[in-house]
Amino acid sequence: MSSVPVAVVTGSNKGIGFAIVRAMCKQFPGDVYLTARDPGRGQEAVAKLQKEGLHPLFHQLDIDDPQSIRALRDFLKEKYGGLNVLVNNAGIAFKVHDQTPFAVQAEVTLKTNFFGTRNICTELLPIMKPYGRVVNVSSMASSSALGNCSQELQKKFRSNTITEEELVELMTKFVEDTKKNVHEKEGWPNTAYGVSKIGVTVLSRIQARMLNEKRKGDHILLNACCPGWVRTDMAGPKAPKSPEEGAETPVYLALLPSDADGPHGQLVSEKTVQTW
């Protein structure tokens, strides 16, 4: 078994994820895994970084596929005895003018961005090593979407005692409400992406609380972050930030020094803790 530290970045064959892997290869003292659904695209991305003199490794991962998640978990356990850094970057967004029915957008977006991310955490958080770092890439869209929720929903999402089960119920309810076309009446905003990222931010707050309760002595730090509006296939060419700039806050959180006791359970943007 390797005693080398190991980092995994999900959805990292392009965009912000790719930039995070590049930066981690330069700064993280261990093995860095670039992951992608499609092995061909993943290997291509690895080759690109190798040309730059960097040495990422590749492992297949589709966060929508529980078997794929478990295969990665077993590989990490067997080869490294666990995981030191996890960056949950994989996510999707429909374009603004996409004609896909809103209920379908809601289901598909939540499936990956919330439920996929949650499934990764369910399998990989238990194998995080002491002083591990977990970064869930959320979005400031979660804050604006929160502001457009009913007071009742805002209260639930801001609660310091909400459980993961209650959050899952709420995320499931959003999808069901869109199917019945009552989501606005029920207090939801008109953004599937925004709601999916509310889920990621609140999930991060819950997970940090659980780590405090169950693994306080392990000094694991877990945060959600917003990379900003970044020029990627997802956000389009007009965005102000380069992928490298978008990677800065996620990488900062992934590489928090071992003597740091925070941030933890926060939403962080531009390396600054945001009020939720």
Backbone torsions as a table, in degrees:
resi	resn	phi	psi	omega
1	MET	NA	136.8	-177.3
2	SER	-78.3	137.5	176.9
3	SER	-97.1	5.4	177.6
4	VAL	-68.2	136.5	174.7
5	PRO	-62.4	152.1	-176.8
6	VAL	-136.7	138.1	179.4
7	ALA	-124.2	142.6	177.6
8	VAL	-125.8	132.8	175.9
9	VAL	-119.6	120.2	-177.9
10	THR	-84.1	150.7	177.9
11	GLY	56.6	52.2	-167.7
12	SER	-117.6	22.0	177.8
13	ASN	-81.6	-10.7	177.2
14	LYS	-156.8	176.7	173.2
15	GLY	61.4	-142.3	-176.8
16	ILE	-63.6	-40.6	-179.8
17	GLY	-57.9	-43.4	178.8
18	PHE	-62.2	-42.5	178.9
19	ALA	-66.4	-33.7	177.4
20	ILE	-66.1	-44.1	178.7
21	VAL	-60.7	-44.5	-179.9
22	ARG	-57.8	-48.0	-179.0
23	ALA	-66.0	-39.9	179.7
24	MET	-65.3	-38.5	177.7
25	CYS	-58.7	-32.6	-178.8
26	LYS	-82.8	-26.8	-169.6
27	GLN	-117.2	-21.4	-174.9
28	PHE	-91.0	129.4	-175.6
29	PRO	-83.4	60.6	-178.5
30	GLY	-178.3	-161.6	-179.1
31	ASP	-83.6	134.7	179.2
32	VAL	-118.1	122.7	-179.0
33	TYR	-100.2	119.0	168.2
34	LEU	-83.6	131.4	179.7
35	THR	-126.0	151.4	178.2
36	ALA	-155.5	157.5	176.1
37	ARG	-64.6	-44.0	-173.6
38	ASP	-98.8	113.1	-177.6
39	PRO	-57.5	-36.0	179.2
40	GLY	-59.8	-49.5	179.6
41	ARG	-66.1	-36.2	179.1
42	GLY	-63.9	-47.4	-179.5
43	GLN	-63.9	-36.0	177.8
44	GLU	-61.9	-44.0	180.0
45	ALA	-65.1	-40.7	177.0
46	VAL	-60.7	-44.8	-179.7
47	ALA	-59.8	-39.2	179.6
48	LYS	-60.3	-43.5	-179.5
49	LEU	-72.9	-32.4	176.8
50	GLN	-62.8	-36.5	176.9
51	LYS	-61.7	-26.1	178.3
52	GLU	-87.1	3.8	179.3
53	GLY	85.0	15.6	179.1
54	LEU	-102.6	161.8	-172.6
55	HIS	-130.3	61.3	174.8
56	PRO	-71.7	158.4	173.7
57	LEU	-109.0	163.7	-179.1
58	PHE	-120.0	140.1	167.2
59	HIS	-141.4	135.1	177.8
60	GLN	-64.9	139.4	173.4
61	LEU	-157.4	122.8	170.6
62	ASP	-116.6	110.9	-173.3
63	ILE	-69.7	-11.2	175.1
64	ASP	-84.0	-5.4	-173.8
65	ASP	-116.9	103.3	-176.9
66	PRO	-54.4	-34.5	179.7
67	GLN	-66.1	-39.8	178.3
68	SER	-63.5	-40.7	178.6
69	ILE	-63.5	-44.5	-178.4
70	ARG	-67.1	-35.0	177.8
71	ALA	-62.5	-41.2	177.5
72	LEU	-66.1	-43.8	179.1
73	ARG	-57.5	-48.4	-178.1
74	ASP	-63.6	-39.7	178.1
75	PHE	-60.8	-46.8	-178.1
76	LEU	-66.0	-40.5	179.2
77	LYS	-62.7	-45.1	-175.6
78	GLU	-70.9	-43.8	-173.9
79	LYS	-83.7	-35.7	-173.3
80	TYR	-121.0	-7.6	-176.1
81	GLY	72.4	17.3	179.7
82	GLY	142.9	-155.7	-172.7
83	LEU	-144.4	140.4	-179.6
84	ASN	-100.0	-39.7	-178.4
85	VAL	-136.5	129.2	176.0
86	LEU	-124.3	122.0	174.3
87	VAL	-113.9	108.3	179.1
88	ASN	-86.2	90.6	-175.8
89	ASN	-104.3	-23.8	-174.7
90	ALA	-57.0	133.5	179.1
91	GLY	-171.0	165.8	179.2
92	ILE	-134.0	159.7	173.8
93	ALA	-150.2	136.6	172.1
94	PHE	-77.4	149.2	175.5
95	LYS	-69.1	154.5	-175.7
96	VAL	-54.8	-40.6	-174.3
97	HIS	-95.9	12.4	-179.5
98	ASP	-60.5	134.4	-176.2
99	GLN	-86.0	-4.7	179.3
100	THR	-54.8	134.1	179.4
101	PRO	-53.4	142.6	-173.7
102	PHE	-58.2	-38.4	-179.0
103	ALA	-62.6	-35.6	177.9
104	VAL	-71.3	-43.9	176.5
105	GLN	-56.8	-42.1	-179.0
106	ALA	-62.2	-49.1	-177.1
107	GLU	-63.2	-47.3	-176.5
108	VAL	-66.8	-43.4	-177.8
109	THR	-66.0	-44.5	-179.9
110	LEU	-67.5	-35.9	-178.2
111	LYS	-56.3	-46.2	-179.2
112	THR	-83.9	-57.5	-169.0
113	ASN	-65.9	-38.7	179.1
114	PHE	-98.7	-60.2	-172.8
115	PHE	-68.2	-37.9	177.4
116	GLY	-63.0	-46.9	178.9
117	THR	-62.0	-41.7	178.4
118	ARG	-62.3	-42.6	-179.0
119	ASN	-63.6	-39.1	176.0
120	ILE	-59.2	-47.6	-177.6
121	CYS	-64.0	-39.8	179.2
122	THR	-57.6	-39.8	-177.6
123	GLU	-85.4	-36.1	-170.9
124	LEU	-97.6	-26.5	178.5
125	LEU	-59.2	-39.7	179.5
126	PRO	-63.9	-19.8	179.4
127	ILE	-102.4	8.0	175.1
128	MET	-65.4	134.0	-179.8
129	LYS	-81.9	161.6	174.1
130	PRO	-52.0	145.6	-176.7
131	TYR	65.3	17.6	177.3
132	GLY	-67.8	159.7	179.5
133	ARG	-129.1	130.1	178.5
134	VAL	-123.5	130.2	-179.7
135	VAL	-125.4	117.0	175.5
136	ASN	-100.0	113.8	-177.8
137	VAL	-75.5	110.6	178.5
138	SER	-106.4	-136.7	-176.8
139	SER	-170.1	150.9	172.7
140	MET	-66.7	-14.6	172.8
141	ALA	-59.1	-25.0	177.3
142	SER	-67.6	-37.7	179.2
143	SER	-68.6	-45.4	-179.3
144	SER	-67.7	-38.4	177.6
145	ALA	-64.2	-38.8	178.3
146	LEU	-59.9	-44.1	179.5
147	GLY	-62.7	-24.0	179.2
148	ASN	-95.6	6.7	173.7
149	CYS	-84.8	159.5	173.3
150	SER	-61.7	158.1	179.2
151	GLN	-56.0	-38.3	-178.1
152	GLU	-63.1	-46.1	178.5
153	LEU	-67.1	-41.3	178.8
154	GLN	-57.6	-42.7	-179.4
155	LYS	-60.3	-43.8	179.8
156	LYS	-63.8	-45.2	-175.8
157	PHE	-72.2	-20.5	178.9
158	ARG	-94.1	-6.5	-174.8
159	SER	-62.1	141.7	176.9
160	ASN	-89.6	4.6	-179.5
161	THR	-123.5	0.5	178.7
162	ILE	-57.1	138.8	-179.7
163	THR	-98.2	165.2	178.3
164	GLU	-61.4	-39.1	179.6
165	GLU	-61.9	-43.2	179.3
166	GLU	-64.7	-39.0	178.2
167	LEU	-64.7	-43.9	177.8
168	VAL	-59.9	-41.5	177.4
169	GLU	-59.8	-43.5	-179.9
170	LEU	-65.9	-44.1	179.7
171	MET	-63.5	-39.0	177.9
172	THR	-66.8	-39.7	179.2
173	LYS	-62.3	-40.4	178.1
174	PHE	-56.8	-48.1	180.0
175	VAL	-61.1	-45.4	179.3
176	GLU	-63.1	-42.3	179.9
177	ASP	-62.7	-37.1	178.6
178	THR	-65.9	-36.7	179.8
179	LYS	-64.2	-35.1	179.1
180	LYS	-89.0	0.2	-178.4
181	ASN	57.6	37.0	177.4
182	VAL	-118.4	13.3	-173.2
183	HIS	-60.9	-39.4	-179.7
184	GLU	-69.1	-42.0	176.8
185	LYS	-59.2	-32.8	-178.4
186	GLU	-85.4	4.5	173.2
187	GLY	95.6	9.3	-179.2
188	TRP	-89.0	150.2	173.2
189	PRO	-76.9	167.0	-176.7
190	ASN	-90.6	39.7	179.9
191	THR	-136.1	113.9	179.1
192	ALA	-68.3	-40.7	179.7
193	TYR	-61.9	-46.5	179.9
194	GLY	-59.6	-43.9	179.5
195	VAL	-66.4	-39.2	179.4
196	SER	-61.3	-35.2	-178.8
197	LYS	-82.4	-24.6	166.9
198	ILE	-58.6	-45.7	179.7
199	GLY	-56.5	-44.9	-178.6
200	VAL	-65.9	-42.2	-179.1
201	THR	-65.7	-45.9	-178.8
202	VAL	-68.5	-39.2	175.9
203	LEU	-56.5	-42.0	-179.8
204	SER	-63.6	-41.6	178.3
205	ARG	-62.2	-41.4	179.9
206	ILE	-67.3	-45.1	-177.9
207	GLN	-63.4	-39.2	178.7
208	ALA	-63.3	-40.5	178.4
209	ARG	-63.1	-42.8	179.4
210	MET	-63.4	-41.5	177.9
211	LEU	-61.4	-39.7	177.5
212	ASN	-61.7	-39.3	-177.0
213	GLU	-75.8	-40.5	-169.9
214	LYS	-101.6	-25.8	-172.7
215	ARG	-137.0	37.7	-174.1
216	LYS	-50.0	-42.6	-175.5
217	GLY	-72.7	-5.5	-175.9
218	ASP	-89.4	-7.8	174.5
219	HIS	56.2	31.5	176.6
220	ILE	-79.0	134.6	177.5
221	LEU	-112.9	129.3	-177.8
222	LEU	-130.3	128.1	-179.0
223	ASN	-140.2	158.8	167.2
224	ALA	-99.9	152.9	177.7
225	CYS	-144.3	162.6	174.3
226	CYS	-116.0	119.9	-179.9
227	PRO	-76.1	-13.7	-174.8
228	GLY	95.9	-178.2	-179.3
229	TRP	-88.6	109.1	-167.1
230	VAL	-117.9	139.9	177.7
231	ARG	-68.5	100.4	179.9
232	THR	-142.4	173.4	173.6
233	ASP	-57.2	-33.8	-176.6
234	MET	-70.9	-49.3	-171.1
235	ALA	-93.8	-14.5	177.5
236	GLY	90.7	172.6	-170.2
237	PRO	-78.4	-11.7	-174.3
238	LYS	-87.3	-7.2	-176.7
239	ALA	-64.1	145.8	-174.3
240	PRO	-74.9	-24.3	-172.5
241	LYS	-100.6	146.5	170.2
242	SER	-78.4	159.0	174.9
243	PRO	-54.8	-36.7	179.4
244	GLU	-60.8	-42.9	178.0
245	GLU	-67.5	-36.7	178.2
246	GLY	-65.0	-28.8	-177.9
247	ALA	-77.4	-15.4	-170.7
248	GLU	-58.2	-50.8	-177.9
249	THR	-68.7	-45.2	176.1
250	PRO	-57.3	-41.5	-179.0
251	VAL	-68.5	-40.0	176.5
252	TYR	-56.9	-43.7	-179.6
253	LEU	-72.5	-32.9	179.9
254	ALA	-70.6	-24.7	-174.5
255	LEU	-113.5	21.7	175.5
256	LEU	-53.9	132.2	-175.3
257	PRO	-62.5	157.5	-173.2
258	SER	-66.0	-19.4	179.2
259	ASP	-92.1	2.2	179.0
260	ALA	-74.2	140.1	174.8
261	ASP	-111.3	10.2	176.2
262	GLY	-173.0	175.5	-4.1
263	PRO	-64.9	156.3	180.0
264	HIS	-151.8	125.5	-179.7
265	GLY	72.2	26.0	-176.7
266	GLN	-112.3	163.7	166.9
267	LEU	-100.4	120.6	-172.0
268	VAL	-119.1	130.3	177.0
269	SER	-133.4	139.0	-176.7
270	GLU	50.0	41.5	179.7
271	LYS	60.3	18.6	-177.6
272	THR	-122.5	135.1	179.1
273	VAL	-68.9	129.1	179.4
274	GLN	-97.8	151.5	174.8
275	THR	-78.5	133.2	179.7
276	TRP	-99.8	NA	NA
